[in-house]
Amino acid sequence: MVRVRTRGVPLLDHDHERCVAEALDAAIDLCERRGNRLTPVRRRVLELVWRSHEPVGAYALLELLRDDGWSAAPPTIYRALDFLLDNGLIHRIESRNAFVGCSDPRRPHESQHLICRQCGAVTELAADAVLGAVRTSAAAIGFTVEGQTIEVSGVCRACAERRAG
């Protein structure tokens, strides 16, 4: 089954404020159920990650925190990001050394990310067939997969339409 996160590519009728609020509500709920603490700085970092439709790096997040009046240092941002990653609330985009919000944090999963090389937007896919194909192929040669990071670069629909139009 393929699930697509529409957060990655802005839509004309997209209510981004609701999108961010839902992500924060899900994070609060998950942390409470798991007995984890979503501290004010962790919550703010998560909100800043979700504020953008593009992957955001740690130092950009640090600057945004400082702009908000936080006296944050790099270890603060990295600890917050590690917590958010460990709890499945964000994904790391390896090729950009940056982060995006997870579209489905209530369901532990591995996903694929489509990255537009023109606008930088990221769309999360959860294509179980892709994950299965990698695991099956790896097992056939005696390799045990412990995790997958699949990033696909290309051009999103909006950029393709702008280019064609």
DRENPA-3360 file (N, C-alpha, C; in nm, 2 decimals, always signed):
BEGIN
1 = MVRVRTRG = +0.08/-0.12/+0.00/+0.00/+0.00/+0.00/+0.09/+0.12/+0.00 ~ +0.05/+0.23/-0.07/+0.12/+0.35/-0.08/+0.04/+0.46/-0.01 ~ +0.10/+0.52/+0.09/+0.03/+0.64/+0.15/+0.12/+0.76/+0.12 ~ +0.05/+0.87/+0.08/+0.13/+0.99/+0.04/+0.10/+1.10/+0.14 ~ +0.20/+1.16/+0.19/+0.18/+1.28/+0.27/+0.18/+1.40/+0.19 ~ +0.07/+1.47/+0.19/+0.05/+1.59/+0.11/+0.11/+1.71/+0.17 ~ +0.16/+1.71/+0.29/+0.23/+1.82/+0.36/+0.35/+1.86/+0.28 ~ +0.41/+1.77/+0.21/+0.54/+1.81/+0.15/+0.52/+1.91/+0.03;
9 = VPLLDHDH = +0.41/+1.90/-0.04/+0.39/+1.99/-0.15/+0.27/+2.07/-0.12 ~ +0.28/+2.20/-0.11/+0.17/+2.29/-0.07/+0.06/+2.28/-0.18 ~ -0.06/+2.27/-0.12/-0.18/+2.26/-0.21/-0.26/+2.39/-0.20 ~ -0.34/+2.42/-0.30/-0.41/+2.55/-0.30/-0.51/+2.56/-0.18 ~ -0.57/+2.45/-0.14/-0.67/+2.45/-0.03/-0.61/+2.40/+0.10 ~ -0.48/+2.40/+0.11/-0.40/+2.35/+0.22/-0.41/+2.44/+0.34 ~ -0.47/+2.40/+0.45/-0.47/+2.48/+0.57/-0.35/+2.45/+0.66 ~ -0.24/+2.53/+0.64/-0.12/+2.49/+0.70/-0.12/+2.51/+0.85;
17 = ERCVAEAL = -0.19/+2.61/+0.90/-0.20/+2.63/+1.04/-0.27/+2.50/+1.11 ~ -0.37/+2.45/+1.05/-0.43/+2.33/+1.10/-0.34/+2.21/+1.09 ~ -0.26/+2.20/+0.98/-0.16/+2.10/+0.96/-0.06/+2.10/+1.08 ~ -0.01/+2.21/+1.11/+0.09/+2.23/+1.22/+0.03/+2.19/+1.35 ~ -0.09/+2.24/+1.37/-0.16/+2.22/+1.50/-0.19/+2.07/+1.52 ~ -0.23/+2.00/+1.41/-0.25/+1.86/+1.42/-0.13/+1.78/+1.45 ~ -0.02/+1.82/+1.39/+0.11/+1.76/+1.42/+0.15/+1.77/+1.56 ~ +0.13/+1.89/+1.62/+0.17/+1.92/+1.76/+0.07/+1.84/+1.85;
25 = DAAIDLCE = -0.06/+1.84/+1.82/-0.15/+1.76/+1.90/-0.11/+1.61/+1.90 ~ -0.08/+1.56/+1.78/-0.03/+1.42/+1.78/+0.09/+1.39/+1.86 ~ +0.19/+1.48/+1.86/+0.31/+1.47/+1.93/+0.28/+1.47/+2.08 ~ +0.20/+1.56/+2.13/+0.16/+1.57/+2.27/+0.10/+1.44/+2.31 ~ +0.00/+1.39/+2.23/-0.07/+1.27/+2.26/+0.03/+1.15/+2.27 ~ +0.11/+1.14/+2.17/+0.21/+1.03/+2.17/+0.30/+1.03/+2.29 ~ +0.36/+1.15/+2.32/+0.45/+1.16/+2.43/+0.38/+1.13/+2.56 ~ +0.26/+1.17/+2.58/+0.19/+1.14/+2.70/+0.16/+0.99/+2.72;
33 = RRGNRLTP = +0.12/+0.93/+2.61/+0.09/+0.78/+2.61/+0.22/+0.70/+2.64 ~ +0.33/+0.75/+2.59/+0.46/+0.68/+2.60/+0.53/+0.72/+2.73 ~ +0.48/+0.81/+2.80/+0.55/+0.86/+2.92/+0.67/+0.94/+2.90 ~ +0.68/+1.00/+2.78/+0.79/+1.09/+2.74/+0.75/+1.24/+2.76 ~ +0.85/+1.32/+2.78/+0.82/+1.46/+2.81/+0.85/+1.55/+2.68 ~ +0.75/+1.61/+2.63/+0.76/+1.70/+2.52/+0.79/+1.84/+2.58 ~ +0.91/+1.87/+2.61/+0.95/+1.99/+2.68/+0.92/+2.11/+2.59 ~ +0.92/+2.23/+2.64/+0.89/+2.35/+2.56/+0.99/+2.36/+2.44;
41 = VRRRVLEL = +1.11/+2.34/+2.46/+1.21/+2.35/+2.35/+1.19/+2.24/+2.25 ~ +1.16/+2.12/+2.29/+1.13/+2.01/+2.19/+1.00/+2.04/+2.11 ~ +0.90/+2.09/+2.18/+0.78/+2.13/+2.11/+0.80/+2.24/+2.01 ~ +0.88/+2.34/+2.05/+0.91/+2.45/+1.96/+0.99/+2.41/+1.84 ~ +1.08/+2.32/+1.86/+1.16/+2.27/+1.75/+1.07/+2.19/+1.65 ~ +0.98/+2.11/+1.71/+0.89/+2.04/+1.62/+0.80/+2.13/+1.54 ~ +0.75/+2.23/+1.61/+0.67/+2.33/+1.54/+0.75/+2.40/+1.43 ~ +0.87/+2.44/+1.45/+0.95/+2.50/+1.35/+0.98/+2.41/+1.23;
49 = VWRSHEPV = +1.00/+2.28/+1.26/+1.02/+2.19/+1.15/+0.90/+2.18/+1.06 ~ +0.78/+2.18/+1.13/+0.65/+2.17/+1.05/+0.61/+2.30/+0.99 ~ +0.67/+2.41/+1.03/+0.64/+2.54/+0.97/+0.68/+2.55/+0.82 ~ +0.78/+2.47/+0.78/+0.83/+2.48/+0.65/+0.78/+2.36/+0.56 ~ +0.77/+2.38/+0.44/+0.74/+2.27/+0.34/+0.87/+2.22/+0.29 ~ +0.98/+2.26/+0.33/+1.11/+2.22/+0.29/+1.19/+2.16/+0.41 ~ +1.28/+2.07/+0.38/+1.37/+2.03/+0.49/+1.44/+2.14/+0.56 ~ +1.45/+2.14/+0.69/+1.52/+2.25/+0.76/+1.63/+2.19/+0.84;
57 = GAYALLEL = +1.75/+2.26/+0.84/+1.87/+2.21/+0.90/+1.88/+2.25/+1.05 ~ +1.96/+2.19/+1.12/+1.98/+2.21/+1.27/+2.02/+2.36/+1.29 ~ +2.11/+2.41/+1.21/+2.16/+2.55/+1.24/+2.05/+2.65/+1.20 ~ +1.97/+2.62/+1.10/+1.86/+2.71/+1.07/+1.76/+2.71/+1.18 ~ +1.73/+2.59/+1.24/+1.64/+2.58/+1.35/+1.70/+2.66/+1.47 ~ +1.83/+2.65/+1.49/+1.89/+2.72/+1.60/+1.87/+2.87/+1.59 ~ +1.89/+2.92/+1.47/+1.87/+3.06/+1.44/+1.72/+3.10/+1.47 ~ +1.63/+3.02/+1.42/+1.49/+3.05/+1.45/+1.45/+3.05/+1.59;
65 = LRDDGWSA = +1.51/+2.96/+1.67/+1.49/+2.96/+1.82/+1.55/+3.08/+1.88 ~ +1.67/+3.12/+1.83/+1.73/+3.25/+1.89/+1.64/+3.37/+1.85 ~ +1.59/+3.37/+1.73/+1.50/+3.48/+1.69/+1.37/+3.49/+1.77 ~ +1.33/+3.37/+1.83/+1.22/+3.37/+1.92/+1.25/+3.41/+2.06 ~ +1.38/+3.43/+2.09/+1.43/+3.47/+2.22/+1.48/+3.36/+2.31 ~ +1.50/+3.24/+2.25/+1.55/+3.13/+2.33/+1.71/+3.15/+2.33 ~ +1.77/+3.12/+2.44/+1.92/+3.12/+2.45/+1.97/+2.98/+2.42 ~ +1.95/+2.93/+2.30/+1.98/+2.80/+2.27/+2.12/+2.79/+2.21;
73 = APPTIYRA = +2.19/+2.67/+2.24/+2.32/+2.64/+2.18/+2.30/+2.51/+2.10 ~ +2.40/+2.48/+2.01/+2.39/+2.36/+1.93/+2.35/+2.23/+2.00 ~ +2.41/+2.21/+2.12/+2.37/+2.08/+2.19/+2.22/+2.08/+2.22 ~ +2.16/+2.19/+2.25/+2.02/+2.20/+2.28/+1.94/+2.16/+2.15 ~ +1.97/+2.20/+2.04/+1.89/+2.17/+1.92/+1.91/+2.02/+1.88 ~ +2.04/+1.98/+1.90/+2.06/+1.84/+1.86/+1.99/+1.74/+1.96 ~ +1.99/+1.77/+2.09/+1.92/+1.69/+2.18/+1.77/+1.69/+2.15 ~ +1.71/+1.80/+2.11/+1.57/+1.81/+2.08/+1.54/+1.73/+1.95;
81 = LDFLLDNG = +1.63/+1.74/+1.85/+1.61/+1.67/+1.72/+1.63/+1.52/+1.75 ~ +1.72/+1.48/+1.83/+1.74/+1.33/+1.86/+1.61/+1.28/+1.93 ~ +1.55/+1.35/+2.02/+1.43/+1.31/+2.09/+1.32/+1.30/+1.98 ~ +1.30/+1.40/+1.90/+1.19/+1.39/+1.80/+1.21/+1.28/+1.70 ~ +1.34/+1.25/+1.66/+1.37/+1.14/+1.57/+1.34/+1.01/+1.64 ~ +1.39/+0.99/+1.77/+1.37/+0.87/+1.84/+1.22/+0.84/+1.86 ~ +1.14/+0.94/+1.87/+0.99/+0.92/+1.89/+0.91/+0.92/+1.76 ~ +0.98/+0.92/+1.65/+0.91/+0.91/+1.52/+0.83/+1.03/+1.48;
89 = LIHRIESR = +0.87/+1.15/+1.54/+0.79/+1.27/+1.51/+0.84/+1.35/+1.39 ~ +0.97/+1.32/+1.36/+1.03/+1.38/+1.24/+1.11/+1.28/+1.16 ~ +1.15/+1.31/+1.04/+1.24/+1.23/+0.96/+1.36/+1.31/+0.93 ~ +1.47/+1.24/+0.92/+1.60/+1.31/+0.87/+1.61/+1.29/+0.72 ~ +1.63/+1.39/+0.65/+1.66/+1.39/+0.51/+1.81/+1.39/+0.49 ~ +1.87/+1.27/+0.48/+2.01/+1.25/+0.48/+2.09/+1.34/+0.38 ~ +2.03/+1.34/+0.26/+2.10/+1.41/+0.15/+2.11/+1.56/+0.17 ~ +2.02/+1.61/+0.25/+2.02/+1.76/+0.28/+2.07/+1.79/+0.42;
97 = NAFVGCSD = +2.10/+1.68/+0.50/+2.13/+1.70/+0.64/+2.03/+1.79/+0.71 ~ +1.90/+1.76/+0.69/+1.79/+1.84/+0.74/+1.68/+1.75/+0.78 ~ +1.57/+1.81/+0.83/+1.46/+1.74/+0.89/+1.32/+1.78/+0.84 ~ +1.23/+1.69/+0.83/+1.09/+1.72/+0.80/+1.00/+1.65/+0.90 ~ +0.88/+1.70/+0.92/+0.79/+1.64/+1.01/+0.74/+1.51/+0.95 ~ +0.71/+1.41/+1.04/+0.65/+1.28/+1.00/+0.50/+1.30/+0.99 ~ +0.45/+1.25/+0.88/+0.31/+1.26/+0.85/+0.22/+1.16/+0.93 ~ +0.28/+1.06/+0.98/+0.21/+0.95/+1.05/+0.28/+0.90/+1.17;
105 = PRRPHESQ = +0.30/+0.99/+1.27/+0.39/+0.95/+1.39/+0.32/+0.84/+1.48 ~ +0.19/+0.82/+1.46/+0.13/+0.72/+1.55/+0.16/+0.58/+1.50 ~ +0.21/+0.57/+1.38/+0.24/+0.44/+1.33/+0.39/+0.43/+1.30 ~ +0.46/+0.35/+1.38/+0.61/+0.34/+1.35/+0.63/+0.28/+1.21 ~ +0.71/+0.35/+1.13/+0.73/+0.31/+0.99/+0.86/+0.36/+0.93 ~ +0.90/+0.30/+0.82/+1.01/+0.35/+0.74/+0.94/+0.41/+0.62 ~ +1.00/+0.51/+0.56/+0.93/+0.57/+0.44/+1.03/+0.61/+0.34 ~ +0.98/+0.65/+0.23/+1.06/+0.70/+0.12/+1.03/+0.85/+0.11;
113 = HLICRQCG = +1.12/+0.93/+0.06/+1.10/+1.07/+0.05/+1.13/+1.12/-0.09 ~ +1.04/+1.18/-0.15/+1.05/+1.24/-0.29/+1.09/+1.38/-0.27 ~ +1.21/+1.42/-0.32/+1.26/+1.56/-0.30/+1.27/+1.63/-0.43 ~ +1.20/+1.74/-0.44/+1.20/+1.82/-0.56/+1.33/+1.90/-0.57 ~ +1.40/+1.88/-0.68/+1.53/+1.94/-0.69/+1.52/+2.09/-0.73 ~ +1.40/+2.13/-0.77/+1.38/+2.27/-0.80/+1.33/+2.36/-0.68 ~ +1.22/+2.31/-0.61/+1.17/+2.39/-0.50/+1.21/+2.34/-0.37 ~ +1.26/+2.22/-0.36/+1.31/+2.17/-0.23/+1.20/+2.10/-0.15;
121 = AVTELAAD = +1.07/+2.10/-0.20/+0.96/+2.03/-0.12/+0.99/+1.88/-0.11 ~ +0.94/+1.83/+0.00/+0.96/+1.69/+0.03/+0.82/+1.62/+0.05 ~ +0.80/+1.51/-0.02/+0.68/+1.44/+0.00/+0.71/+1.30/+0.05 ~ +0.65/+1.26/+0.16/+0.67/+1.14/+0.22/+0.58/+1.03/+0.17 ~ +0.64/+0.92/+0.13/+0.56/+0.80/+0.08/+0.59/+0.69/+0.18 ~ +0.49/+0.61/+0.20/+0.51/+0.49/+0.28/+0.46/+0.37/+0.19 ~ +0.55/+0.33/+0.10/+0.52/+0.23/+0.00/+0.58/+0.10/+0.06 ~ +0.49/+0.02/+0.12/+0.53/-0.11/+0.18/+0.60/-0.20/+0.08;
129 = AVLGAVRT = +0.56/-0.19/-0.05/+0.61/-0.28/-0.15/+0.76/-0.25/-0.17 ~ +0.80/-0.12/-0.17/+0.94/-0.08/-0.18/+1.02/-0.13/-0.07 ~ +0.97/-0.11/+0.05/+1.04/-0.16/+0.17/+1.06/-0.31/+0.16 ~ +0.95/-0.38/+0.13/+0.96/-0.53/+0.12/+1.06/-0.58/+0.01 ~ +1.06/-0.51/-0.10/+1.15/-0.55/-0.21/+1.29/-0.53/-0.17 ~ +1.33/-0.43/-0.10/+1.46/-0.41/-0.05/+1.50/-0.52/+0.05 ~ +1.41/-0.55/+0.15/+1.43/-0.65/+0.25/+1.45/-0.79/+0.18 ~ +1.36/-0.82/+0.09/+1.37/-0.95/+0.02/+1.50/-0.97/-0.06;
137 = SAAAIGFT = +1.53/-0.86/-0.14/+1.66/-0.87/-0.21/+1.78/-0.88/-0.12 ~ +1.78/-0.81/-0.01/+1.89/-0.81/+0.08/+1.90/-0.95/+0.14 ~ +1.78/-1.01/+0.18/+1.79/-1.14/+0.25/+1.84/-1.24/+0.15 ~ +1.81/-1.23/+0.02/+1.85/-1.32/-0.08/+2.01/-1.33/-0.09 ~ +2.07/-1.23/-0.04/+2.22/-1.23/-0.05/+2.28/-1.24/+0.10 ~ +2.19/-1.27/+0.19/+2.23/-1.29/+0.33/+2.25/-1.16/+0.41 ~ +2.19/-1.06/+0.37/+2.21/-0.93/+0.43/+2.08/-0.90/+0.52 ~ +2.10/-0.86/+0.64/+1.99/-0.83/+0.73/+1.97/-0.67/+0.73;
145 = VEGQTIEV = +1.86/-0.63/+0.69/+1.83/-0.48/+0.68/+1.79/-0.44/+0.82 ~ +1.85/-0.34/+0.87/+1.82/-0.28/+1.01/+1.75/-0.15/+0.99 ~ +1.75/-0.09/+0.88/+1.68/+0.04/+0.86/+1.70/+0.08/+0.71 ~ +1.61/+0.16/+0.66/+1.62/+0.20/+0.53/+1.60/+0.36/+0.52 ~ +1.68/+0.42/+0.44/+1.66/+0.56/+0.41/+1.66/+0.57/+0.26 ~ +1.54/+0.59/+0.20/+1.53/+0.60/+0.06/+1.48/+0.74/+0.02 ~ +1.57/+0.81/-0.06/+1.54/+0.94/-0.10/+1.55/+0.95/-0.25 ~ +1.44/+1.00/-0.31/+1.44/+1.01/-0.46/+1.43/+1.15/-0.50;
153 = SGVCRACA = +1.52/+1.19/-0.59/+1.52/+1.33/-0.63/+1.45/+1.34/-0.77 ~ +1.38/+1.45/-0.79/+1.31/+1.47/-0.92/+1.24/+1.60/-0.92 ~ +1.13/+1.61/-0.99/+1.06/+1.74/-1.00/+0.92/+1.72/-0.96 ~ +0.87/+1.80/-0.86/+0.73/+1.78/-0.82/+0.63/+1.83/-0.93 ~ +0.51/+1.80/-0.91/+0.40/+1.84/-1.01/+0.40/+1.99/-1.03 ~ +0.40/+2.07/-0.92/+0.39/+2.21/-0.93/+0.50/+2.27/-1.01 ~ +0.62/+2.22/-0.99/+0.74/+2.27/-1.06/+0.73/+2.23/-1.21 ~ +0.69/+2.11/-1.23/+0.68/+2.06/-1.37/+0.57/+2.14/-1.45;
161 = ERRAG = +0.46/+2.17/-1.38/+0.36/+2.25/-1.45/+0.41/+2.39/-1.47 ~ +0.48/+2.45/-1.38/+0.54/+2.58/-1.40/+0.63/+2.58/-1.52 ~ +0.72/+2.48/-1.53/+0.82/+2.47/-1.63/+0.75/+2.45/-1.77 ~ +0.64/+2.37/-1.77/+0.57/+2.34/-1.90/+0.48/+2.46/-1.94 ~ +0.43/+2.53/-1.84/+0.34/+2.64/-1.87/+0.40/+2.77/-1.92;
% end
